[in-house]
Amino acid sequence: MPITVTDQEKAELASAGTLLRPLAGADGAVSTVFHNPKTGQEFVNLPLDPYHLGRHLRRGLVMGPASPELRAKWEAGEAERQAANDALMAEHLGKSPVEETPRFNDAVEAAATQVLEKLGIDLPTEAEKVAPAPVPEETEPEYDVQLPLSVSTDAPPESETKRVVSQASRPDLHLVE
């Protein structure tokens, strides 16, 4: 993000007697390293525009890499942070709170049974729960159906929705082949 000055700004600065001097490295700095002076944690490549610079400094971060003592302090706490993260993940990946509730499945079954009884639906017996009775397959009886196949060749077929009109009644009709 280079710093640019327009020709108009240069003319205004020159008329006011301001001397322009280029700052070494000011044009090329887009991001840099910040560190937390309390913990020693380093943040690499944080943006350096005025908004973000003020934001990082208000948070208490210091520009530049951490000292070797702070860096060693941060790296020494890595095992402790990893153990805390693993404990948190084990808590969330373990059983759900619903499954940990004692007799949850029994309570759900009792509630479902009560609702079904109120609706008048027959509940399966214990033997049917284990192995339900086989349901015989229904087969449709076969019928011998013979359709009449009477087709007359001398009269054109007619239906209720479509009537065949002879070509003689429509002399302007030309068939395209």
Contacts in CASP RR format, 6 or more apart in sequence:
PFRMAT RR
TARGET T0000
AUTHOR 0000-0000-0000
METHOD contacts of the structure
MODEL  1
MPITVTDQEKAELASAGTLLRPLAGADGAVSTVFHNPKTGQEFVNLPLDP
YHLGRHLRRGLVMGPASPELRAKWEAGEAERQAANDALMAEHLGKSPVEE
TPRFNDAVEAAATQVLEKLGIDLPTEAEKVAPAPVPEETEPEYDVQLPLS
VSTDAPPESETKRVVSQASRPDLHLVE
1 28 0 8 1.000
1 30 0 8 1.000
1 49 0 8 1.000
2 27 0 8 1.000
2 28 0 8 1.000
3 26 0 8 1.000
3 27 0 8 1.000
5 13 0 8 1.000
5 20 0 8 1.000
10 20 0 8 1.000
13 20 0 8 1.000
29 48 0 8 1.000
30 47 0 8 1.000
30 48 0 8 1.000
31 45 0 8 1.000
31 46 0 8 1.000
31 47 0 8 1.000
31 48 0 8 1.000
32 45 0 8 1.000
32 46 0 8 1.000
32 48 0 8 1.000
32 63 0 8 1.000
32 64 0 8 1.000
33 42 0 8 1.000
33 43 0 8 1.000
33 44 0 8 1.000
33 45 0 8 1.000
33 46 0 8 1.000
33 63 0 8 1.000
33 64 0 8 1.000
33 65 0 8 1.000
34 42 0 8 1.000
34 43 0 8 1.000
34 46 0 8 1.000
34 56 0 8 1.000
34 61 0 8 1.000
34 62 0 8 1.000
34 63 0 8 1.000
34 64 0 8 1.000
35 41 0 8 1.000
35 42 0 8 1.000
35 43 0 8 1.000
35 61 0 8 1.000
35 62 0 8 1.000
35 64 0 8 1.000
35 65 0 8 1.000
35 66 0 8 1.000
35 70 0 8 1.000
36 43 0 8 1.000
36 60 0 8 1.000
36 61 0 8 1.000
36 62 0 8 1.000
36 66 0 8 1.000
37 60 0 8 1.000
37 61 0 8 1.000
37 62 0 8 1.000
37 66 0 8 1.000
37 70 0 8 1.000
39 70 0 8 1.000
39 73 0 8 1.000
39 74 0 8 1.000
40 66 0 8 1.000
40 70 0 8 1.000
40 71 0 8 1.000
40 73 0 8 1.000
40 74 0 8 1.000
41 66 0 8 1.000
41 74 0 8 1.000
42 65 0 8 1.000
42 66 0 8 1.000
42 71 0 8 1.000
42 74 0 8 1.000
43 56 0 8 1.000
43 61 0 8 1.000
46 52 0 8 1.000
46 56 0 8 1.000
46 61 0 8 1.000
47 53 0 8 1.000
56 63 0 8 1.000
57 63 0 8 1.000
65 71 0 8 1.000
66 74 0 8 1.000
98 104 0 8 1.000
113 123 0 8 1.000
116 123 0 8 1.000
117 123 0 8 1.000
124 132 0 8 1.000
156 164 0 8 1.000
157 164 0 8 1.000
158 164 0 8 1.000
167 173 0 8 1.000
END
